[in-house]
C-alpha cells in the first residue's frame, strides 16, 4: 500500500479521538450501514469526525488494507479500530460501546 | 453480483470446519445476507478478530461480489 495513504489515515485517527470512515457525510450518509453507525454515535452524543471515502478513492482502498477489514463503515476510537456496523451495533446493544468511550475518556451524553 | 448462501456456508466451513453456520437471505435477492457463525476457533478472540477470520474464509469476496453480510460470531457455550 502507498505509504502516503497510510500516513494520511494514521494522521486522521491520531488527531481526532473518534473517527468514522464512511460513505457520505454524517449529515448525508450514502449507505444504510454508515447511517446506522452515525445514528448510534449521535444517540450517544459522541463527537466524531466523518471521513467520506466516496470522495477519496485512495482512502477508500487504503483503509481496507490498513485495518484488514473489507467493508465500510469503520469506527476508530483513540487510534484503535473498534469495528464495522455489526460490531458497533452489537456493542451498543450490550452497553460495551458506552463503556469503551468512558474508558477511553470520550465524553458520552448521560 | 449475487452470491449463493450455500457457497458462503461452504467457504466458511472450509476455513472453520467445526463452524455452525446459519445464513439468512434478508431480502431474497442473493445479495443481502445475515450469517451467524459459531466456532471453537473464535475462543479467546476479539469480535474484530472473529469477523476477520470469517472475511478471510470468504477470500476477498466480502465487499466485492458479496455486498452485504451482517455478521454475528461467537464461540460455543461450554
Backbone of each chain as ProteinMPNN parsed JSONL, in Angstrom:
{"seq_chain_A": "XXXXXXXXXXXXXXXXXXXXXXXXXXXXXXXXXXXXXXXXXXXXXXXXXXXXXXXXXXXXXXXXXXXXXXXXXXXXXXXXXXXXXXXXXXXXXXXXXXXXXXXXXXXXXX", "coords_chain_A": {"N_chain_A": [[0.838, -1.199, 0.0], [0.374, 2.282, -0.614], [2.58, 4.404, 1.038], [2.062, 7.004, 1.663], [-0.729, 7.213, 1.776], [-1.269, 5.538, 3.916], [-0.046, 7.05, 5.882], [-1.667, 9.307, 5.869], [-4.051, 8.199, 6.803], [-3.255, 7.361, 9.324], [-2.691, 9.839, 10.482], [-5.252, 10.984, 10.543], [-6.616, 9.28, 12.392], [-5.185, 9.651, 14.696], [-5.218, 12.315, 15.263], [-7.817, 13.0, 15.827], [-10.131, 12.062, 18.322], [-12.387, 10.342, 17.876], [-13.146, 8.736, 14.97], [-14.948, 8.17, 12.032], [-14.842, 6.26, 9.261], [-16.613, 6.463, 6.401], [-19.418, 6.13, 4.056], [-20.417, 8.869, 2.375], [-21.484, 11.828, 4.181], [-21.683, 12.682, 7.722], [-24.075, 14.13, 7.917], [-25.351, 13.61, 5.5], [-25.461, 10.561, 4.96], [-24.477, 8.001, 2.654], [-25.136, 5.395, 2.594], [-26.799, 2.674, 4.085], [-25.541, 1.256, 6.153], [-23.493, 2.895, 7.02], [-25.066, 5.017, 7.842], [-26.379, 3.874, 10.008], [-24.369, 3.622, 11.947], [-23.676, 6.302, 12.332], [-26.038, 7.159, 13.457], [-26.058, 5.803, 15.913], [-23.774, 6.885, 17.163], [-24.562, 9.547, 17.292], [-26.79, 9.34, 18.891], [-25.568, 8.66, 21.274], [-24.366, 10.994, 21.763], [-21.754, 11.466, 21.052], [-18.919, 13.155, 19.931], [-17.654, 13.182, 16.691], [-15.489, 12.652, 13.84], [-16.358, 12.471, 10.503], [-15.112, 10.68, 7.787], [-15.36, 10.851, 4.454], [-15.33, 8.266, 2.305], [-16.136, 7.987, -0.274], [-15.566, 10.288, -1.596], [-12.914, 10.167, -1.688], [-11.017, 8.13, -3.141], [-8.505, 6.967, -2.712], [-8.187, 6.756, 0.048], [-10.402, 5.162, 0.488], [-9.672, 2.674, -0.601], [-7.291, 2.326, 0.746], [-7.894, 2.213, 3.497], [-8.996, -0.252, 3.883], [-6.908, -2.058, 3.693], [-5.325, -1.067, 5.708], [-6.687, -1.607, 8.112], [-7.198, -4.23, 7.779], [-9.793, -4.984, 6.969], [-12.713, -5.512, 5.171], [-14.878, -3.862, 4.563], [-16.875, -0.823, 4.579], [-18.807, 1.038, 6.842], [-16.086, 2.05, 9.109], [-15.09, 2.225, 12.404], [-13.013, 4.167, 14.427], [-11.508, 4.609, 17.582], [-9.624, 6.671, 19.54], [-7.362, 6.042, 17.98], [-7.612, 3.336, 17.711], [-8.943, 0.503, 16.057], [-12.311, -0.208, 16.16], [-14.486, -1.532, 14.974], [-16.843, -2.623, 12.401], [-20.142, -1.927, 11.107], [-21.838, -4.028, 12.181], [-20.51, -4.876, 14.524], [-20.313, -2.51, 15.995], [-23.005, -1.989, 16.39], [-23.767, -4.254, 17.868], [-22.167, -3.922, 20.138], [-23.195, -1.547, 21.08], [-25.754, -2.325, 21.796], [-25.243, -4.091, 23.899], [-24.132, -2.42, 25.707], [-21.431, -2.18, 25.781], [-20.169, -0.397, 24.111], [-20.64, 2.168, 25.091], [-19.235, 1.857, 27.466], [-16.649, 1.532, 26.447], [-16.143, 4.072, 25.323], [-16.182, 5.586, 27.668], [-14.039, 4.454, 29.076], [-11.989, 5.234, 27.401], [-11.984, 7.869, 27.758], [-13.717, 9.491, 26.303], [-16.208, 11.852, 26.011], [-19.591, 11.046, 26.747], [-23.04, 11.391, 26.269], [-25.031, 11.516, 29.115]], "CA_chain_A": [[0.0, 0.0, 0.0], [1.046, 3.569, -0.687], [2.934, 4.907, 2.371], [1.439, 8.3, 1.818], [-2.115, 6.987, 2.178], [-1.178, 5.016, 5.283], [0.288, 8.174, 6.748], [-2.864, 10.164, 5.977], [-5.008, 7.507, 7.668], [-2.711, 7.415, 10.68], [-2.898, 11.202, 10.967], [-6.671, 11.131, 10.842], [-7.08, 8.571, 13.582], [-4.487, 10.087, 15.902], [-5.519, 13.723, 15.547], [-9.19, 13.128, 16.311], [-10.396, 10.895, 19.176], [-13.351, 9.397, 17.288], [-13.198, 8.927, 13.517], [-15.73, 7.185, 11.309], [-14.676, 6.19, 7.804], [-17.986, 6.168, 5.997], [-19.847, 6.554, 2.724], [-21.186, 10.084, 2.553], [-21.106, 12.636, 5.34], [-22.593, 12.424, 8.848], [-25.392, 14.741, 7.657], [-25.951, 12.887, 4.371], [-24.832, 9.251, 4.702], [-24.861, 7.45, 1.35], [-25.28, 3.948, 2.707], [-27.538, 2.358, 5.306], [-24.663, 0.792, 7.229], [-22.849, 4.101, 7.545], [-26.109, 5.787, 8.531], [-26.676, 3.217, 11.284], [-23.316, 3.957, 12.919], [-23.853, 7.733, 12.624], [-27.189, 7.271, 14.34], [-25.65, 5.344, 17.245], [-22.854, 7.879, 17.74], [-25.336, 10.745, 17.597], [-27.626, 8.994, 20.033], [-24.717, 8.701, 22.467], [-23.839, 12.349, 21.901], [-20.301, 11.42, 20.88], [-18.399, 13.987, 18.842], [-16.778, 12.396, 15.829], [-15.206, 13.182, 12.511], [-16.677, 11.545, 9.422], [-14.257, 10.773, 6.598], [-16.142, 10.31, 3.337], [-14.434, 7.508, 1.415], [-16.614, 8.099, -1.665], [-14.915, 11.439, -2.229], [-11.471, 9.958, -1.59], [-10.8, 6.724, -3.531], [-7.254, 6.474, -2.122], [-8.511, 6.37, 1.433], [-11.373, 4.07, 0.409], [-8.916, 1.448, -0.808], [-6.231, 2.243, 1.749], [-8.371, 1.897, 4.849], [-9.281, -1.692, 3.942], [-5.639, -2.705, 3.992], [-4.84, -0.538, 6.982], [-7.344, -2.273, 9.245], [-7.513, -5.606, 7.37], [-11.249, -5.051, 7.094], [-13.083, -5.304, 3.77], [-16.074, -3.06, 4.316], [-17.086, 0.495, 5.16], [-18.029, 1.94, 7.702], [-15.112, 1.585, 10.094], [-15.003, 3.168, 13.518], [-11.764, 4.227, 15.193], [-11.541, 5.41, 18.806], [-8.256, 6.905, 20.032], [-6.391, 5.356, 17.138], [-7.813, 1.882, 17.699], [-10.082, 0.052, 15.253], [-13.344, -0.821, 17.008], [-15.238, -2.486, 14.166], [-17.762, -2.124, 11.39], [-21.515, -1.678, 11.532], [-22.398, -5.103, 13.023], [-19.853, -4.884, 15.835], [-20.705, -1.289, 16.692], [-24.395, -2.168, 16.802], [-23.805, -5.258, 18.939], [-21.559, -3.318, 21.335], [-24.132, -0.541, 21.581], [-26.879, -3.024, 22.433], [-24.825, -4.694, 25.167], [-23.597, -1.373, 26.585], [-19.96, -2.167, 25.741], [-19.679, 0.769, 23.364], [-20.645, 3.261, 26.061], [-18.106, 1.571, 28.365], [-15.402, 1.79, 25.723], [-15.945, 5.522, 25.249], [-15.852, 6.071, 29.011], [-12.667, 4.017, 29.362], [-11.034, 5.976, 26.575], [-12.093, 9.282, 28.097], [-14.505, 10.229, 25.315], [-17.482, 12.222, 26.654], [-20.832, 10.458, 26.252], [-24.203, 12.015, 26.909], [-25.529, 10.625, 30.179]], "C_chain_A": [[0.874, 1.25, 0.0], [1.296, 4.11, 0.727], [2.227, 6.203, 2.701], [-0.004, 8.173, 2.323], [-2.157, 6.492, 3.624], [-0.942, 6.143, 6.269], [-0.925, 9.081, 6.944], [-3.888, 9.531, 6.91], [-4.545, 7.616, 9.122], [-2.935, 8.8, 11.292], [-4.332, 11.424, 11.4], [-7.046, 10.521, 12.173], [-6.311, 8.949, 14.841], [-4.832, 11.526, 16.265], [-6.903, 13.907, 16.138], [-9.543, 11.88, 17.121], [-11.342, 9.867, 18.543], [-13.489, 9.707, 15.804], [-14.009, 7.805, 12.891], [-15.43, 7.304, 9.813], [-15.998, 5.679, 7.259], [-18.241, 6.559, 4.546], [-20.796, 7.727, 2.894], [-20.704, 10.829, 3.779], [-22.052, 12.314, 6.487], [-23.999, 13.004, 8.614], [-26.115, 14.021, 6.514], [-25.23, 11.564, 4.111], [-25.373, 8.671, 3.398], [-25.076, 5.946, 1.395], [-25.917, 3.651, 4.058], [-26.646, 1.943, 6.466], [-23.925, 1.968, 7.867], [-23.852, 4.911, 8.359], [-26.389, 5.205, 9.913], [-25.639, 3.582, 12.347], [-23.405, 5.436, 13.31], [-24.967, 7.912, 13.646], [-26.825, 6.867, 15.778], [-24.751, 6.385, 17.913], [-23.62, 9.147, 18.137], [-26.209, 10.523, 18.821], [-26.825, 9.081, 21.332], [-24.135, 10.094, 22.702], [-22.329, 12.404, 21.785], [-19.9, 12.295, 19.687], [-17.469, 13.147, 17.992], [-16.55, 13.108, 14.505], [-15.581, 12.111, 11.495], [-15.711, 11.761, 8.266], [-14.993, 10.079, 5.46], [-15.221, 9.6, 2.342], [-14.873, 7.617, -0.048], [-15.931, 9.268, -2.371], [-13.396, 11.29, -2.196], [-11.112, 8.485, -1.865], [-9.529, 6.12, -2.928], [-7.483, 5.959, -0.712], [-9.447, 5.166, 1.402], [-10.666, 2.724, 0.265], [-7.944, 1.236, 0.341], [-6.714, 1.778, 3.112], [-8.634, 0.398, 4.985], [-8.031, -2.484, 4.265], [-5.133, -2.32, 5.378], [-5.401, -1.321, 8.157], [-7.575, -3.758, 8.974], [-9.004, -5.87, 7.525], [-11.85, -4.669, 5.752], [-14.219, -4.316, 3.513], [-16.021, -1.714, 5.029], [-18.505, 0.455, 5.738], [-17.015, 1.246, 8.609], [-14.954, 2.661, 11.161], [-13.665, 3.04, 14.244], [-11.964, 5.108, 16.419], [-10.127, 5.468, 19.362], [-7.24, 6.048, 19.276], [-6.604, 3.855, 17.022], [-9.067, 1.515, 16.903], [-11.088, -0.689, 16.137], [-14.148, -1.845, 16.225], [-16.077, -1.801, 13.111], [-19.164, -2.018, 11.986], [-22.05, -2.744, 12.502], [-21.831, -5.058, 14.435], [-20.274, -3.662, 16.638], [-22.133, -1.433, 17.224], [-24.495, -3.14, 17.988], [-23.259, -4.664, 20.245], [-22.475, -2.26, 21.934], [-25.255, -1.226, 22.359], [-26.5, -3.624, 23.782], [-24.272, -3.659, 26.145], [-22.073, -1.28, 26.552], [-19.401, -0.925, 25.046], [-19.592, 1.983, 24.298], [-19.461, 3.105, 27.006], [-16.783, 1.922, 27.707], [-15.115, 3.289, 25.662], [-15.539, 6.07, 26.613], [-14.416, 5.708, 29.372], [-11.635, 4.863, 28.628], [-11.12, 7.482, 26.825], [-12.803, 10.113, 27.047], [-15.859, 10.558, 25.948], [-18.697, 11.616, 25.941], [-21.972, 11.157, 26.98], [-24.796, 11.035, 27.913], [-26.955, 10.167, 29.891]], "O_chain_A": [[1.975, 1.257, 0.551], [0.363, 4.258, 1.517], [1.849, 6.465, 3.842], [-0.437, 8.933, 3.189], [-2.957, 6.953, 4.438], [-1.546, 6.195, 7.341], [-1.178, 9.563, 8.047], [-4.519, 10.221, 7.711], [-5.328, 7.921, 10.021], [-3.316, 8.925, 12.456], [-4.601, 11.972, 12.469], [-7.712, 11.155, 12.991], [-6.734, 8.606, 15.945], [-4.749, 11.915, 17.43], [-7.142, 14.865, 16.873], [-9.289, 10.762, 16.672], [-11.122, 8.662, 18.662], [-13.897, 10.805, 15.425], [-13.786, 6.63, 13.182], [-15.73, 8.32, 9.186], [-16.448, 4.59, 7.616], [-17.423, 7.212, 3.898], [-21.862, 7.586, 3.494], [-19.658, 10.514, 4.347], [-23.114, 11.733, 6.263], [-24.992, 12.43, 9.062], [-27.332, 13.843, 6.552], [-24.47, 11.454, 3.149], [-26.551, 8.82, 3.073], [-25.186, 5.298, 0.355], [-25.607, 4.303, 5.055], [-26.947, 2.237, 7.623], [-23.755, 2.029, 9.085], [-23.528, 5.427, 9.429], [-26.611, 5.943, 10.873], [-25.985, 3.821, 13.503], [-23.23, 5.783, 14.478], [-24.855, 8.71, 14.577], [-27.241, 7.518, 16.736], [-24.941, 6.724, 19.081], [-23.359, 9.741, 19.184], [-26.349, 11.401, 19.673], [-27.339, 9.522, 22.361], [-23.489, 10.34, 23.721], [-21.691, 13.289, 22.356], [-20.46, 12.188, 18.596], [-16.587, 12.47, 18.52], [-17.285, 14.012, 14.109], [-15.159, 10.962, 11.623], [-15.513, 12.891, 7.818], [-15.219, 8.869, 5.498], [-14.44, 10.235, 1.634], [-14.078, 7.37, -0.955], [-15.741, 9.245, -3.587], [-12.674, 12.188, -2.629], [-10.928, 7.7, -0.935], [-9.471, 4.919, -2.664], [-7.033, 4.875, -0.339], [-9.297, 4.247, 2.207], [-11.024, 1.752, 0.931], [-7.787, 0.125, 0.846], [-6.019, 1.033, 3.802], [-8.511, -0.158, 6.076], [-8.077, -3.459, 5.015], [-4.587, -3.143, 6.113], [-4.673, -1.659, 9.09], [-8.088, -4.472, 9.836], [-9.416, -6.856, 8.136], [-11.534, -3.601, 5.229], [-14.489, -3.972, 2.362], [-15.232, -1.503, 5.949], [-19.364, -0.161, 5.106], [-17.076, 0.039, 8.841], [-14.719, 3.833, 10.867], [-13.247, 1.945, 14.621], [-12.513, 6.206, 16.325], [-9.509, 4.436, 19.623], [-6.373, 5.415, 19.877], [-5.86, 3.174, 16.316], [-10.117, 2.139, 17.058], [-10.745, -1.68, 16.782], [-14.464, -2.913, 16.748], [-16.037, -0.582, 12.943], [-19.342, -2.021, 13.204], [-22.647, -2.407, 13.524], [-22.563, -5.185, 15.417], [-20.559, -3.769, 17.831], [-22.43, -1.05, 18.356], [-25.2, -2.888, 18.965], [-23.821, -4.88, 21.318], [-22.527, -2.096, 23.153], [-25.655, -0.773, 23.431], [-27.318, -3.666, 24.7], [-23.976, -3.991, 27.293], [-21.485, -0.418, 27.205], [-18.303, -0.466, 25.358], [-18.606, 2.72, 24.293], [-18.768, 4.074, 27.315], [-15.908, 2.529, 28.324], [-13.992, 3.725, 25.916], [-14.654, 6.921, 26.704], [-13.669, 6.531, 29.901], [-10.563, 5.166, 29.152], [-10.42, 8.268, 26.187], [-12.53, 11.305, 26.908], [-16.579, 9.655, 26.375], [-18.814, 11.666, 24.716], [-21.868, 11.471, 28.166], [-25.032, 9.869, 27.594], [-27.533, 9.415, 30.676]]}, "seq_chain_B": "XXXXXXXXXXXXXXXXXXXXXXXXXXXXXXXXXXXXXXXXXXXXXXXXXXXXXXXXXXXXXXXXXXXXXXXXXXXXXX", "coords_chain_B": {"N_chain_B": [[-23.277, -8.183, -8.148], [-24.481, -11.316, -7.316], [-24.411, -13.787, -4.7], [-24.507, -17.152, -3.771], [-26.15, -18.605, -0.921], [-25.378, -21.135, -0.03], [-22.844, -21.37, -1.009], [-21.504, -19.428, 0.466], [-21.66, -20.582, 2.982], [-20.212, -22.916, 2.529], [-17.617, -21.949, 1.983], [-17.0, -20.758, 4.434], [-16.992, -22.99, 6.087], [-14.907, -24.443, 5.012], [-12.683, -23.102, 5.955], [-13.168, -22.978, 8.677], [-13.752, -25.691, 10.019], [-15.307, -26.759, 12.127], [-17.409, -25.1, 12.342], [-20.667, -23.87, 13.095], [-23.032, -22.779, 11.0], [-25.438, -20.407, 10.225], [-27.425, -19.035, 7.767], [-29.15, -16.282, 6.499], [-31.122, -15.07, 3.94], [-31.67, -11.917, 3.516], [-33.248, -10.232, 1.935], [-34.077, -11.788, -0.041], [-32.744, -11.497, -2.389], [-30.315, -12.55, -2.948], [-28.146, -11.056, -2.273], [-28.03, -9.667, 0.067], [-27.204, -10.709, 3.066], [-27.53, -12.309, 6.295], [-25.403, -13.709, 8.615], [-24.824, -16.157, 11.074], [-22.291, -17.318, 12.933], [-20.789, -19.904, 14.662], [-17.983, -21.028, 16.307], [-15.368, -23.016, 17.665], [-12.888, -22.046, 17.195], [-13.017, -19.374, 17.591], [-12.678, -18.842, 20.185], [-11.373, -16.887, 22.791], [-10.746, -14.848, 21.094], [-11.067, -11.462, 19.896], [-14.044, -9.641, 18.891], [-13.534, -8.292, 16.526], [-11.356, -9.759, 15.537], [-12.615, -12.238, 15.19], [-14.511, -11.683, 13.192], [-12.744, -10.967, 11.19], [-11.604, -13.427, 10.665], [-13.726, -14.765, 9.475], [-14.108, -13.16, 7.208], [-11.707, -13.644, 5.969], [-12.031, -16.289, 5.335], [-13.844, -16.021, 3.314], [-12.367, -15.157, 1.301], [-11.706, -12.558, -0.009], [-14.117, -11.98, -1.223], [-15.97, -10.619, 0.247], [-17.312, -7.413, 0.357], [-16.912, -7.197, -2.277], [-18.106, -9.219, -4.606], [-19.897, -9.937, -2.738], [-22.041, -7.981, -1.253], [-23.411, -7.291, 1.122], [-23.16, -8.65, 4.202], [-24.323, -9.29, 7.127], [-22.834, -9.875, 10.159], [-22.654, -12.142, 12.856], [-20.852, -13.443, 15.428], [-19.456, -16.078, 17.451], [-18.156, -18.091, 20.194], [-18.743, -21.562, 20.938], [-20.944, -22.346, 23.67], [-19.875, -23.711, 26.773]], "CA_chain_B": [[-23.148, -9.633, -8.328], [-25.053, -12.043, -6.191], [-23.697, -14.98, -4.283], [-25.385, -18.167, -3.222], [-25.948, -18.83, 0.513], [-24.675, -22.406, 0.16], [-21.447, -21.062, -1.319], [-20.973, -18.71, 1.632], [-21.518, -21.568, 4.05], [-19.137, -23.839, 2.17], [-16.339, -21.258, 2.15], [-16.739, -20.582, 5.872], [-16.673, -24.297, 6.67], [-13.582, -24.866, 4.55], [-11.673, -22.496, 6.836], [-13.523, -23.251, 10.066], [-14.51, -26.934, 9.809], [-16.253, -27.067, 13.2], [-18.361, -23.992, 12.455], [-22.107, -23.97, 12.852], [-23.313, -21.582, 10.215], [-26.793, -20.231, 9.723], [-27.448, -17.888, 6.862], [-30.487, -15.832, 6.132], [-31.131, -14.153, 2.797], [-32.544, -10.909, 4.135], [-34.222, -9.631, 1.014], [-34.375, -12.734, -1.098], [-32.13, -11.05, -3.648], [-28.998, -13.156, -3.089], [-27.117, -10.016, -2.142], [-28.018, -9.136, 1.433], [-27.319, -11.859, 3.954], [-27.09, -12.245, 7.683], [-24.844, -15.004, 8.981], [-24.46, -16.379, 12.461], [-21.246, -18.333, 12.873], [-20.287, -20.312, 15.973], [-16.842, -21.916, 16.117], [-14.403, -23.092, 18.759], [-11.702, -21.271, 16.808], [-13.227, -17.98, 17.997], [-12.439, -18.715, 21.62], [-10.236, -16.024, 23.157], [-10.519, -13.817, 20.07], [-11.975, -10.32, 19.953], [-15.043, -9.659, 17.809], [-12.881, -7.875, 15.282], [-10.582, -10.91, 15.043], [-13.562, -13.275, 14.74], [-15.053, -11.28, 11.889], [-11.638, -11.033, 10.221], [-11.441, -14.835, 10.29], [-14.796, -15.102, 8.528], [-13.816, -12.454, 5.96], [-10.593, -14.351, 5.355], [-12.6, -17.515, 4.766], [-14.579, -15.653, 2.096], [-11.294, -14.891, 0.33], [-11.794, -11.346, -0.82], [-15.433, -11.737, -1.833], [-16.694, -9.632, 1.045], [-17.035, -6.064, -0.128], [-16.9, -7.236, -3.736], [-19.339, -9.888, -5.051], [-20.818, -10.015, -1.613], [-22.172, -6.595, -0.826], [-23.857, -7.121, 2.498], [-23.251, -9.831, 5.044], [-24.34, -8.905, 8.539], [-22.186, -10.99, 10.834], [-22.662, -12.312, 14.292], [-19.962, -14.577, 15.654], [-19.244, -16.408, 18.851], [-17.64, -19.425, 20.483], [-19.805, -22.379, 21.542], [-21.026, -22.347, 25.143], [-19.409, -24.992, 27.319]], "C_chain_B": [[-23.653, -10.371, -7.104], [-24.21, -13.281, -5.881], [-24.673, -15.879, -3.529], [-25.112, -18.41, -1.729], [-25.146, -20.104, 0.783], [-23.174, -22.23, -0.067], [-20.783, -20.353, -0.135], [-20.692, -19.706, 2.751], [-20.326, -22.499, 3.776], [-17.759, -23.186, 2.404], [-15.984, -21.094, 3.628], [-16.316, -21.912, 6.479], [-15.344, -24.863, 6.188], [-12.495, -24.334, 5.478], [-11.901, -22.84, 8.297], [-14.395, -24.506, 10.089], [-15.54, -27.229, 10.907], [-17.421, -26.08, 13.239], [-19.811, -24.427, 12.261], [-22.495, -22.66, 12.192], [-24.8, -21.523, 9.916], [-26.842, -18.928, 8.947], [-28.874, -17.567, 6.469], [-30.342, -14.857, 4.966], [-32.162, -13.077, 3.121], [-33.604, -10.356, 3.199], [-34.627, -10.575, -0.092], [-33.769, -12.348, -2.428], [-30.741, -11.645, -3.868], [-27.863, -12.156, -2.92], [-27.014, -9.427, -0.738], [-28.279, -10.282, 2.401], [-27.011, -11.478, 5.384], [-26.578, -13.633, 8.025], [-24.522, -15.033, 10.463], [-23.479, -17.549, 12.452], [-20.74, -18.622, 14.285], [-19.147, -21.306, 15.735], [-15.926, -21.868, 17.332], [-13.156, -22.263, 18.474], [-11.815, -19.804, 17.242], [-12.884, -17.746, 19.461], [-11.214, -17.839, 21.886], [-9.931, -14.931, 22.147], [-11.499, -12.658, 20.278], [-12.992, -10.44, 18.812], [-14.404, -9.285, 16.484], [-12.101, -9.051, 14.688], [-11.496, -12.01, 14.511], [-14.12, -12.931, 13.361], [-13.961, -11.342, 10.817], [-11.423, -12.468, 9.755], [-12.508, -15.259, 9.278], [-14.524, -14.432, 7.178], [-12.694, -13.159, 5.192], [-11.089, -15.622, 4.662], [-13.298, -17.205, 3.438], [-13.632, -15.161, 0.992], [-11.557, -13.717, -0.605], [-13.154, -11.077, -1.437], [-16.223, -10.674, -1.078], [-16.313, -8.232, 0.58], [-16.921, -6.01, -1.644], [-18.188, -7.897, -4.253], [-20.402, -9.865, -3.965], [-20.923, -8.63, -0.993], [-22.455, -6.5, 0.668], [-23.986, -8.454, 3.202], [-23.169, -9.347, 6.484], [-23.817, -10.095, 9.323], [-22.424, -10.953, 12.332], [-21.837, -13.558, 14.559], [-19.86, -14.863, 17.145], [-18.657, -17.799, 18.986], [-18.765, -20.237, 21.107], [-19.772, -22.279, 23.06], [-20.562, -23.703, 25.638], [-20.556, -25.748, 27.975]], "O_chain_B": [[-23.269, -10.055, -5.978], [-23.413, -13.74, -6.699], [-25.528, -15.423, -2.77], [-23.952, -18.419, -1.316], [-24.335, -20.151, 1.708], [-22.351, -22.859, 0.597], [-19.641, -20.649, 0.216], [-19.635, -19.679, 3.38], [-19.546, -22.819, 4.673], [-16.856, -23.812, 2.96], [-14.832, -21.265, 4.027], [-15.391, -21.963, 7.29], [-14.724, -25.673, 6.879], [-11.511, -25.02, 5.755], [-10.95, -22.978, 9.066], [-15.62, -24.414, 10.168], [-16.546, -27.886, 10.64], [-18.318, -26.209, 14.071], [-20.131, -25.235, 11.389], [-22.311, -21.579, 12.752], [-25.366, -22.49, 9.406], [-26.376, -17.882, 9.397], [-29.679, -18.444, 6.155], [-29.53, -13.932, 5.014], [-33.368, -13.299, 3.013], [-34.721, -10.049, 3.618], [-35.415, -10.225, -0.97], [-34.217, -12.808, -3.478], [-30.062, -11.306, -4.837], [-26.745, -12.394, -3.378], [-26.029, -8.77, -0.401], [-29.404, -10.76, 2.542], [-26.338, -10.484, 5.661], [-27.251, -14.628, 7.753], [-24.016, -14.063, 11.028], [-23.819, -18.646, 12.009], [-20.32, -17.718, 15.007], [-19.328, -22.308, 15.043], [-15.736, -20.818, 17.945], [-12.458, -21.833, 19.392], [-10.819, -19.08, 17.257], [-12.81, -16.607, 19.921], [-10.157, -18.029, 21.284], [-8.976, -14.172, 22.315], [-12.611, -12.848, 20.77], [-12.817, -11.237, 17.89], [-14.695, -9.885, 15.449], [-12.175, -9.309, 13.487], [-11.189, -12.642, 13.5], [-14.19, -13.784, 12.477], [-14.224, -11.724, 9.676], [-11.099, -12.705, 8.592], [-12.231, -16.015, 8.347], [-14.687, -15.055, 6.129], [-12.716, -13.26, 3.965], [-10.641, -15.981, 3.573], [-13.331, -18.049, 2.543], [-14.063, -14.799, -0.103], [-11.621, -13.87, -1.825], [-13.339, -10.06, -2.105], [-17.023, -9.936, -1.653], [-15.134, -7.914, 0.429], [-16.842, -4.932, -2.233], [-19.231, -7.248, -4.337], [-21.603, -9.787, -4.221], [-20.014, -8.169, -0.302], [-21.821, -5.727, 1.385], [-24.82, -9.285, 2.84], [-22.092, -9.035, 6.993], [-24.313, -11.21, 9.161], [-22.399, -9.903, 12.974], [-22.095, -14.613, 13.979], [-20.14, -14.006, 17.983], [-18.652, -18.586, 18.039], [-19.653, -19.669, 21.741], [-18.707, -22.144, 23.661], [-20.823, -24.726, 25.005], [-20.356, -26.847, 28.491]]}, "name": "protein", "num_of_chains": 2, "seq": "XXXXXXXXXXXXXXXXXXXXXXXXXXXXXXXXXXXXXXXXXXXXXXXXXXXXXXXXXXXXXXXXXXXXXXXXXXXXXXXXXXXXXXXXXXXXXXXXXXXXXXXXXXXXXXXXXXXXXXXXXXXXXXXXXXXXXXXXXXXXXXXXXXXXXXXXXXXXXXXXXXXXXXXXXXXXXXXXXXXXXXXXXXXX"}
